[in-house]
Amino acid sequence: MSTPEDAPEPRTHPYFPDQIWPYPILVTAVLTVLAVLAIAGHGSLQPGPAADPRAAVIPRPEWYFLALFQFAKLGPALITTILVPTLLVLGLVFWPLLDSSVGPMLARRFGWRSWPVPKRNVITGTIWIAGLSVVAVLTLWAAFAPQLCLAWPFNGPVCGG
């Protein structure tokens, strides 16, 4: 017994209502969460004091730049603000190429049969965890411990925030 070419598969679902019904529920849930957040955060949305152009303001970056802001205080400006961030961005761009070309050479040097796959690569994973840990420590230092000052050989004492 043959079926026509345009007959639907026996395990398909109709578009209406099976494909439509989750979206109104998701929209309702998102709007409810936004309403609760708007009601809970209403006090923090009130306008602050009027701007005074004569007042001394200490500029602070957004939270996602706090680690870079804190790192810039740790050494000579040329190195910490231009050279290291540029090298990090280039490293992120070229990391997959390095991992696929230099990795197998390192594996042969270590006597391994092959370079480990990404989810089990101890060397690459350790480098990434160490880098993320440095970013986390610098961000937390700048955000939550601005009064903490460390003696630093390059620029003198370096404080958070």
C-alpha positions in Angstrom: 0.0 0.0 0.0 1.6 3.3 -1.0 0.8 6.7 0.3 0.7 9.9 -1.7 3.8 12.1 -1.7 1.9 15.1 -0.1 0.4 13.1 2.8 1.5 14.3 6.2 3.8 12.1 8.3 2.0 10.0 10.8 3.9 11.6 13.8 3.4 15.3 12.9 1.5 17.8 15.0 -1.0 20.3 13.7 0.2 23.9 13.7 -2.8 25.2 15.5 -3.1 24.9 18.5 0.0 22.7 19.2 2.5 25.2 17.9 0.7 28.3 19.2 -0.2 27.6 22.8 3.2 27.9 24.5 3.8 31.5 23.3 1.0 33.2 25.2 2.0 31.5 28.3 5.7 32.6 27.9 4.6 36.2 27.1 2.4 36.2 30.2 5.2 34.9 32.4 7.7 37.5 31.1 5.3 40.3 31.5 4.4 39.2 35.1 8.2 39.1 36.0 8.7 42.5 34.5 5.7 43.9 36.4 7.0 42.5 39.7 10.5 43.9 39.0 9.0 47.3 38.1 7.0 47.4 41.3 9.9 46.2 43.5 12.4 48.6 41.9 10.2 51.6 41.8 12.1 53.3 44.7 15.4 53.1 42.9 14.0 54.6 39.7 13.2 57.9 41.4 15.3 60.8 40.1 18.4 61.8 42.1 19.7 65.2 43.0 20.1 67.7 40.2 23.4 67.6 38.3 26.1 70.1 39.5 28.8 70.7 36.9 31.1 72.2 39.6 31.1 69.0 41.7 34.1 66.8 41.6 33.1 63.4 40.2 35.2 60.3 40.3 34.5 58.5 37.1 33.6 54.8 37.5 33.2 52.4 34.6 30.3 50.0 34.2 30.7 46.7 36.0 31.9 44.8 32.9 34.9 47.1 32.6 35.8 47.0 36.3 38.5 44.3 35.8 40.2 46.3 33.0 39.9 49.5 35.1 41.5 47.8 38.0 44.2 46.2 35.9 45.1 49.6 34.4 46.2 50.7 37.8 48.7 47.9 38.2 51.5 49.0 35.9 52.7 51.4 33.2 49.8 52.8 31.3 51.1 51.8 27.9 51.3 48.2 28.9 48.2 47.8 31.0 45.8 49.9 28.9 47.0 49.2 25.3 49.4 46.3 24.9 47.9 43.7 27.2 44.2 44.2 26.2 45.2 44.1 22.5 47.1 40.9 23.0 44.2 39.4 24.9 41.7 40.2 22.1 44.1 38.9 19.5 44.6 35.8 21.6 40.9 35.2 21.8 40.6 35.6 18.0 43.5 33.2 17.2 43.0 30.7 20.1 41.2 28.1 18.0 43.9 28.2 15.4 46.7 27.9 18.0 44.8 25.1 19.7 44.4 23.1 16.5 48.0 23.7 15.2 50.2 24.1 18.2 48.2 21.6 20.3 49.2 18.5 18.3 52.8 19.5 18.3 52.7 19.8 22.2 51.0 16.4 22.4 53.8 14.8 20.4 56.4 16.5 22.6 54.7 15.3 25.8 54.5 11.8 24.3 50.7 11.8 24.1 48.8 10.0 21.3 46.7 13.0 20.4 45.8 16.5 21.7 42.8 16.2 24.0 39.4 17.3 22.8 38.2 20.7 24.1 36.0 19.4 26.9 38.9 17.2 28.3 41.9 19.5 27.6 43.5 20.1 31.0 46.1 22.6 29.6 43.6 24.8 27.8 41.0 24.5 30.6 43.5 25.6 33.2 44.6 28.6 31.2 40.9 29.7 30.8 40.0 29.1 34.4 43.1 31.1 35.6 42.2 34.0 33.2 38.6 34.0 34.4 39.7 33.9 38.0 42.0 36.9 37.5 39.1 38.8 35.9 36.8 37.8 38.8 39.3 38.9 41.5 39.9 42.2 39.8 36.2 42.9 39.3 35.3 42.0 42.9 38.2 44.0 44.3 37.1 47.1 42.4 33.4 46.6 43.1 33.3 45.5 46.7 36.6 46.5 48.4 37.5 50.0 47.2 39.1 50.8 50.5 41.5 47.8 50.2 45.0 49.1 49.1 47.9 46.9 48.3 51.6 47.9 48.2 52.6 47.7 44.6 56.2 48.1 43.2 55.4 49.9 40.0 53.0 52.7 40.9 53.0 52.8 44.7 49.9 51.6 46.6 47.0 50.4 44.4 43.5 50.7 45.8 40.2 49.2 44.6 37.4 51.2 43.0 
